């Protein structure tokens, strides 16, 4: 997956579409729908999807995982069938010991759902 280039079709104010290259993240989301089909943030065909691409009413499982070449971590969250939920996926950047030889940068992912 690391060797695939990913693109997002961003609509411009004038209505035209501009292809924007997106860098593969260390952790990415995917969904499995109730009918068994799937949607991923970074598709194998090079398409990049935003959260708004998800049909949230049809989601069975919400997953955060590390793509091949980035690690093997995975978190699966099964969505309650009897609840209407809103999926949450965001991140924050933190820098510890800034401007020192010990400076460390972290990207912290926030992932889940709210009822």
C-alpha positions in Angstrom: 0.0 0.0 0.0 2.9 2.3 0.6 3.8 2.3 -3.1 0.3 3.5 -4.2 -0.3 7.2 -4.7 -3.5 8.4 -3.2 -5.6 11.3 -4.6 -8.7 13.2 -3.5 -10.9 15.1 -5.9 -11.3 18.5 -4.2 -14.0 20.7 -5.6 -12.8 24.3 -6.2 -14.8 27.4 -5.6 -15.4 27.7 -9.4 -16.9 24.2 -9.5 -13.9 22.5 -11.1 -12.2 19.5 -9.6 -8.6 19.5 -8.6 -6.8 16.2 -8.0 -4.9 16.6 -4.7 -2.2 14.0 -3.6 -2.7 12.7 0.0 0.0 11.1 2.0 -0.7 7.7 3.6 -1.3 8.0 7.3 0.2 5.7 10.0 -3.4 4.9 11.2 -6.3 4.8 8.8 -10.1 4.1 9.1 -12.3 1.6 7.4 -15.9 0.5 7.7 -17.8 -2.7 7.1 -21.4 -2.1 6.1 -24.3 -4.3 7.2 -24.4 -5.8 3.7 -20.7 -6.9 4.0 -19.3 -4.3 1.6 -16.4 -2.1 2.8 -15.1 1.5 2.4 -11.6 2.6 3.4 -10.1 6.0 3.9 -7.3 4.9 1.5 -8.7 2.6 -1.2 -6.4 0.1 -3.0 -7.3 1.9 -6.3 -5.6 5.1 -5.0 -8.8 6.9 -4.0 -8.9 8.9 -0.8 -12.2 9.1 1.1 -13.2 11.5 3.7 -15.6 10.7 6.7 -18.5 12.3 4.8 -18.2 9.5 2.2 -19.4 7.0 4.9 -23.1 6.1 4.9 -23.1 6.0 8.7 -26.7 4.6 9.0 -25.4 1.4 7.3 -22.2 0.8 9.3 -21.8 -2.5 11.1 -18.1 -2.1 12.2 -15.8 0.9 12.4 -12.1 0.1 12.3 -8.8 2.0 12.8 -5.8 0.1 11.6 -2.2 0.5 10.5 -1.8 -0.1 6.7 0.6 -2.7 5.4 4.2 -1.5 5.9 3.3 0.8 8.8 2.6 -1.8 11.5 0.0 -4.4 12.5 -2.2 -2.5 14.9 -6.0 -2.7 14.6 -9.0 -1.5 16.6 -12.5 -2.7 15.7 -15.6 -1.2 17.1 -19.0 -2.9 16.5 -21.8 -0.4 16.1 -24.9 -1.1 18.2 -27.7 -2.2 15.9 -30.4 -0.4 17.8 -28.7 3.0 18.1 -28.1 5.9 15.7 -24.5 6.9 16.1 -22.1 9.5 14.7 -18.6 8.2 13.9 -15.7 10.2 15.3 -12.2 10.3 13.8 -9.8 13.2 14.5 -6.3 13.7 15.7 -4.2 16.1 17.6 -0.5 17.0 17.2 1.6 17.2 20.3 5.3 18.3 20.7 7.1 17.4 23.9 10.4 19.0 24.9 10.1 21.4 22.0 13.3 23.0 20.6 15.6 20.7 22.6 17.6 17.6 21.6 14.8 15.5 23.2 12.0 17.0 21.1 9.4 14.3 20.2 6.4 14.8 18.0 3.3 12.7 18.3 0.0 12.4 16.4 -2.7 11.2 18.8 -5.8 9.7 17.1 -9.3 10.1 18.5 -11.6 7.3 17.3 -15.0 6.1 18.3 -18.6 7.1 18.0 -21.2 9.0 19.9 -24.9 8.2 20.4 
